[in-house]
Amino acid sequence: MTTPIPSLKILLIENDPAVANEIRAALSETGGGSFELQWVRQLSEGVERLSKKGIAATLLELSLPDSQGIETFDKLFTAAPDRPDSDSRRKR
């Protein structure tokens, strides 16, 4: 009996619903695994979601209603420094 592989939870922080739908479609077409996309429209919502753990990766738009530019990444990194993608950046 095989154990089902749990889907990877990906957090998408993107304000534009059309872009979010395109990303969702692209992920579903990969055929390389199972993804659960969790979509929020603002950085503050993304930071809140990350605090609950369980996210494997984050896709981040840098122009959001509540944050702009590289500062958006910096705020996310500061709020969730224990994320796997944050660890690799720290080692550089």
C-alpha positions in Angstrom: 0.0 0.0 0.0 1.4 3.4 -0.9 1.2 6.4 1.3 -0.3 9.4 -0.5 2.2 12.3 -1.0 0.8 15.4 0.6 0.5 18.4 -1.7 3.0 21.2 -1.4 1.4 24.4 -0.1 2.5 27.4 -2.1 1.5 30.9 -1.0 0.9 33.4 -3.7 0.9 37.1 -2.7 -0.5 38.8 -5.8 -3.0 41.6 -6.1 -4.2 40.9 -9.7 -6.8 38.1 -9.9 -6.0 37.5 -13.6 -2.3 37.0 -12.8 -3.2 34.7 -9.9 -5.3 32.6 -12.2 -2.5 32.4 -14.8 -0.1 31.2 -12.1 -2.6 28.7 -10.8 -3.1 27.3 -14.3 0.7 27.2 -14.9 1.3 25.2 -11.7 -1.5 22.8 -12.5 0.0 22.1 -16.0 3.4 21.1 -14.6 2.4 17.5 -14.0 5.4 17.3 -11.6 3.6 17.0 -8.4 0.6 18.1 -6.4 0.3 21.8 -5.4 -2.1 23.6 -3.2 -2.0 27.3 -4.1 -3.1 29.7 -1.3 -3.7 33.1 -2.7 -3.8 36.4 -0.8 -3.9 40.0 -2.3 -1.8 41.9 0.2 1.5 41.6 2.0 -0.2 41.9 5.4 -2.4 38.9 4.6 0.6 36.9 3.4 2.6 37.6 6.6 -0.4 36.5 8.6 -0.7 33.3 6.6 3.0 32.5 6.9 2.7 32.8 10.7 0.5 29.7 10.7 3.3 27.6 9.1 2.9 24.8 6.5 3.9 26.8 3.5 6.6 25.2 1.3 7.2 28.2 -1.0 6.1 31.8 -1.5 5.6 33.6 -4.8 5.6 37.3 -4.2 4.5 40.3 -6.3 6.6 43.3 -5.5 3.9 45.9 -6.3 1.1 45.4 -3.8 -1.5 47.8 -2.3 0.3 47.7 1.1 3.9 47.5 0.0 6.1 48.4 -3.0 9.4 47.4 -4.5 12.2 45.5 -2.8 10.9 46.6 0.5 8.1 44.1 0.0 10.6 41.3 0.0 12.4 42.7 3.0 9.2 43.0 5.0 8.3 39.4 4.1 11.8 38.1 4.9 11.8 39.9 8.3 8.3 38.5 9.2 9.2 34.9 8.2 13.0 34.4 8.6 12.5 30.7 9.2 11.2 29.9 5.7 13.4 27.5 3.7 13.9 30.1 1.0 15.0 32.7 3.6 17.7 30.3 4.9 19.3 30.0 1.5 19.5 33.8 1.1 21.1 34.2 4.5 23.9 31.9 3.6 25.1 34.0 0.7 
